[in-house]
């Protein structure tokens, strides 16, 4: 029996007034897939995320979330399947305490209070935030408020997680926590669609790439394959990941991308050669 994709866009078009933003976008994300949504600023990435969340309606085509037509559902209905964290994620935080904020989503969906509290505590633990659960969110740094918003999305236990620039403004440890969480959720069967310009994060965390150019899909395939080609990245306004650049510059065999793969290759290259 064929499973229904977590997300399927069928020839989706959208315009703000007379300005076209999306032009016949067709793509899908299956359960357990982790996908980077790439492209220049203005390519239509955030607009597509808003369509998926039900905050806008397509002018043509259909956005399917499972077997639901997102254009025919209210955002609060779609929250039973989708959790979105937008670029200004701190504006999604409004609870009087971090714990209350993260609990709000599941409680609003009818999850019993004890279960909602358990979900919230689990999500906060994933992101290293249990120690600030009793604090007011706006007493935290901007980057930590961003993690609180992500914890609130995780507490919804979504089938589809949509993230818009989740690492912007985060330090190394916070970025690592987001990466671990995204990988764990995908391994557990959650579909992840991540808008990002941070290809170093993407290479370590995500498997596939969908790239938009002028509102249309111009690439849909393995992320590693496109990261190994700096020319299209530059065309799409993306910087080659630092480790990919290093790997290419040193001509490491197989052009490894991740630190775990590059480190042993570098060790081999730097090892003293035996004398004849």
C-alpha positions as CSV (number, residue, x, y, z in Angstrom):
1,X,0.0,0.0,0.0
2,X,1.5,3.4,-1.1
3,X,1.8,5.9,1.8
4,X,0.4,9.4,1.3
5,X,3.3,12.0,1.3
6,X,3.4,14.3,4.3
7,X,3.5,17.2,1.8
8,X,2.6,17.4,-1.9
9,X,2.5,20.6,-4.0
10,X,0.8,20.3,-7.4
11,X,1.5,23.1,-9.8
12,X,1.1,25.8,-7.1
13,X,1.1,29.4,-8.2
14,X,0.7,32.5,-6.1
15,X,1.0,36.3,-6.6
16,X,0.9,39.3,-4.3
17,X,-1.3,41.6,-6.3
18,X,0.1,41.7,-9.8
19,X,3.6,40.4,-8.7
20,X,4.0,36.6,-9.3
21,X,5.9,34.8,-6.5
22,X,5.3,31.1,-7.2
23,X,5.0,29.7,-10.7
24,X,3.7,26.1,-11.0
25,X,5.6,24.6,-8.1
26,X,5.4,20.8,-7.9
27,X,7.3,18.9,-5.2
28,X,6.7,16.5,-2.3
29,X,8.2,15.5,1.0
30,X,7.6,12.0,2.4
31,X,7.5,11.0,6.1
32,X,11.0,10.8,7.5
33,X,12.5,12.9,4.8
34,X,14.6,16.0,5.7
35,X,14.7,18.5,2.9
36,X,16.4,21.9,2.5
37,X,14.4,24.5,0.6
38,X,17.0,26.7,-1.1
39,X,17.1,29.8,-3.3
40,X,17.8,33.5,-3.4
41,X,15.9,35.9,-1.2
42,X,12.7,36.6,-3.1
43,X,12.6,33.2,-4.8
44,X,9.3,32.3,-3.0
45,X,10.5,30.1,-0.2
46,X,8.8,31.8,2.7
47,X,5.6,32.3,0.6
48,X,5.5,28.6,0.0
49,X,5.9,28.0,3.8
50,X,2.9,30.3,4.4
51,X,0.8,28.4,1.9
52,X,1.7,25.1,3.5
53,X,0.7,26.5,6.9
54,X,-2.6,27.8,5.5
55,X,-1.7,31.5,6.1
56,X,-2.2,32.1,2.4
57,X,-4.2,30.4,-0.3
58,X,-2.8,29.4,-3.7
59,X,-4.0,31.2,-6.8
60,X,-3.7,28.0,-8.7
61,X,-2.8,24.4,-7.9
62,X,-3.1,22.5,-4.6
63,X,-1.0,22.2,-1.5
64,X,-1.7,18.8,0.1
65,X,-0.8,18.1,3.7
66,X,-1.3,14.4,3.9
67,X,-4.7,14.0,2.4
68,X,-5.8,17.5,3.4
69,X,-6.1,20.4,0.9
70,X,-4.3,23.1,2.9
71,X,-6.2,25.8,0.9
72,X,-9.5,24.4,2.3
73,X,-8.3,24.3,6.0
74,X,-7.9,26.9,8.6
75,X,-4.4,27.3,10.1
76,X,-5.6,26.0,13.5
77,X,-6.8,22.8,11.8
78,X,-3.6,22.4,10.0
79,X,-1.7,22.7,13.3
80,X,-2.8,19.1,14.0
81,X,-0.4,18.0,11.2
82,X,2.0,20.9,10.7
83,X,4.2,22.9,13.0
84,X,5.9,25.9,11.5
85,X,8.7,28.1,13.0
86,X,9.1,31.3,11.0
87,X,12.2,33.5,10.6
88,X,11.0,36.0,13.2
89,X,10.4,33.1,15.6
90,X,10.6,35.2,18.7
91,X,7.3,36.8,17.7
92,X,5.6,33.4,18.0
93,X,6.4,33.4,21.8
94,X,3.9,34.9,24.1
95,X,3.5,32.7,27.2
96,X,4.1,34.1,30.7
97,X,6.7,31.3,31.3
98,X,8.7,29.2,28.8
99,X,6.9,26.1,30.1
100,X,3.4,27.7,29.6
101,X,4.4,28.9,26.1
102,X,5.5,25.5,24.9
103,X,2.4,23.8,26.5
104,X,0.0,26.2,24.8
105,X,0.0,24.4,21.4
106,X,-0.8,20.9,22.6
107,X,-3.4,22.2,25.1
108,X,-5.1,24.2,22.3
109,X,-5.3,20.9,20.3
110,X,-7.1,19.2,23.2
111,X,-4.2,17.3,24.7
112,X,-4.9,16.7,28.4
113,X,-2.9,19.0,30.8
114,X,-0.5,16.4,32.1
115,X,0.3,15.0,28.7
116,X,0.8,18.6,27.4
117,X,3.2,19.3,30.2
118,X,5.1,16.1,29.5
119,X,5.4,17.0,25.8
120,X,6.6,20.5,26.7
121,X,9.2,19.2,29.1
122,X,10.5,16.7,26.6
123,X,10.8,19.3,23.9
124,X,12.6,21.7,26.2
125,X,15.0,18.9,27.2
126,X,15.8,18.2,23.6
127,X,16.9,21.8,23.1
128,X,18.7,22.2,26.5
129,X,16.0,24.6,27.9
130,X,14.7,22.8,30.9
131,X,16.7,25.1,33.2
132,X,14.7,28.2,32.0
133,X,11.2,26.6,31.9
134,X,10.0,28.8,34.8
135,X,11.4,32.1,33.3
136,X,9.5,34.6,31.2
137,X,10.5,34.1,27.5
138,X,11.3,37.8,27.1
139,X,13.9,37.6,29.8
140,X,15.8,35.3,27.5
141,X,18.1,36.2,24.7
142,X,16.7,36.4,21.2
143,X,18.4,33.2,20.2
144,X,16.9,31.3,23.1
145,X,13.5,32.7,22.4
146,X,13.9,31.2,18.9
147,X,14.6,27.8,20.5
148,X,11.5,28.3,22.7
149,X,9.5,28.7,19.5
150,X,11.0,25.5,18.1
151,X,10.2,23.7,21.3
152,X,6.6,24.8,21.0
153,X,6.5,23.4,17.5
154,X,8.0,20.1,18.6
155,X,5.5,19.8,21.4
156,X,2.7,19.6,18.8
157,X,4.3,16.3,17.7
158,X,3.7,17.2,14.0
159,X,3.8,15.0,11.0
160,X,5.4,17.9,9.1
161,X,7.9,20.4,10.6
162,X,8.5,23.6,8.5
163,X,11.4,25.7,9.6
164,X,12.4,29.1,8.2
165,X,16.1,29.9,8.8
166,X,16.3,28.0,12.1
167,X,20.0,28.7,12.7
168,X,20.1,32.4,12.0
169,X,21.5,34.2,15.1
170,X,22.3,31.0,17.0
171,X,25.7,30.2,18.4
172,X,27.5,26.9,17.8
173,X,26.0,24.9,20.6
174,X,22.5,26.2,19.8
175,X,23.0,25.2,16.1
176,X,24.1,21.8,17.2
177,X,21.0,21.3,19.4
178,X,18.8,22.3,16.5
179,X,20.6,19.8,14.2
180,X,20.3,17.0,16.7
181,X,16.6,17.7,17.1
182,X,15.9,17.8,13.4
183,X,17.8,14.6,12.7
184,X,16.0,12.8,15.6
185,X,12.6,13.9,14.4
186,X,13.2,12.8,10.9
187,X,14.5,9.4,12.1
188,X,11.2,9.1,14.1
189,X,9.2,9.6,10.9
190,X,8.5,13.4,10.9
191,X,8.9,15.1,7.5
192,X,11.1,18.2,7.8
193,X,11.2,21.1,5.3
194,X,13.9,23.6,6.2
195,X,14.4,27.0,4.5
196,X,18.0,27.8,5.0
197,X,21.0,29.7,3.6
198,X,23.2,27.9,6.2
199,X,24.6,25.1,4.0
200,X,27.1,24.0,6.6
201,X,24.1,23.2,8.9
202,X,22.2,21.7,6.0
203,X,25.0,19.3,5.0
204,X,25.2,18.0,8.5
205,X,21.5,17.8,9.0
206,X,19.4,17.4,5.8
207,X,19.5,14.9,3.0
208,X,17.7,16.4,0.0
209,X,17.4,19.8,-1.6
210,X,14.6,21.6,-3.4
211,X,15.7,24.9,-5.0
212,X,13.4,27.7,-6.2
213,X,14.5,30.2,-8.8
214,X,12.1,33.0,-9.8
215,X,9.3,31.1,-8.1
216,X,9.8,27.8,-9.9
217,X,11.6,24.5,-8.9
218,X,15.0,24.4,-10.7
219,X,16.5,21.5,-8.7
220,X,15.1,18.6,-6.7
221,X,17.6,15.9,-5.6
222,X,20.3,14.9,-3.2
223,X,21.7,17.8,-1.2
224,X,25.2,16.4,-1.3
225,X,25.2,16.3,-5.1
226,X,24.5,20.0,-5.5
227,X,26.8,21.1,-2.7
228,X,29.7,19.5,-4.5
229,X,29.1,22.0,-7.4
230,X,29.9,25.6,-6.5
231,X,28.6,27.0,-9.8
232,X,24.9,26.4,-9.3
233,X,25.2,27.5,-5.6
234,X,26.6,30.8,-6.6
235,X,23.8,31.2,-9.2
236,X,21.3,30.6,-6.5
237,X,22.9,33.1,-4.1
238,X,24.3,30.5,-1.8
239,X,27.8,30.2,-0.3
240,X,29.6,26.9,-0.7
241,X,29.9,25.3,2.8
242,X,33.3,25.8,4.3
243,X,34.1,22.1,4.6
244,X,33.0,21.4,1.1
245,X,35.3,24.2,-0.1
246,X,38.1,22.7,1.9
247,X,37.5,19.2,0.5
248,X,37.4,20.5,-3.0
249,X,40.5,22.7,-2.6
250,X,42.5,19.8,-1.2
251,X,41.1,17.4,-3.8
252,X,40.2,14.8,-1.1
253,X,39.2,11.5,-2.5
254,X,35.4,11.2,-2.9
255,X,35.0,14.9,-2.1
256,X,33.7,14.2,1.5
257,X,31.5,16.9,3.0
258,X,30.9,16.2,6.7
259,X,33.5,16.7,9.4
260,X,33.4,13.0,10.4
261,X,34.3,12.0,6.8
262,X,36.8,14.8,6.2
263,X,38.8,14.4,9.4
264,X,40.2,10.9,8.6
265,X,41.0,11.9,5.0
266,X,42.9,14.9,6.2
267,X,44.8,12.7,8.7
268,X,45.7,10.4,5.9
269,X,47.0,13.3,3.7
270,X,49.0,14.9,6.6
271,X,50.5,11.6,7.8
272,X,54.3,11.4,7.2
273,X,55.0,9.2,4.3
274,X,57.3,6.2,4.9
275,X,60.7,6.3,3.4
276,X,61.6,3.8,0.7
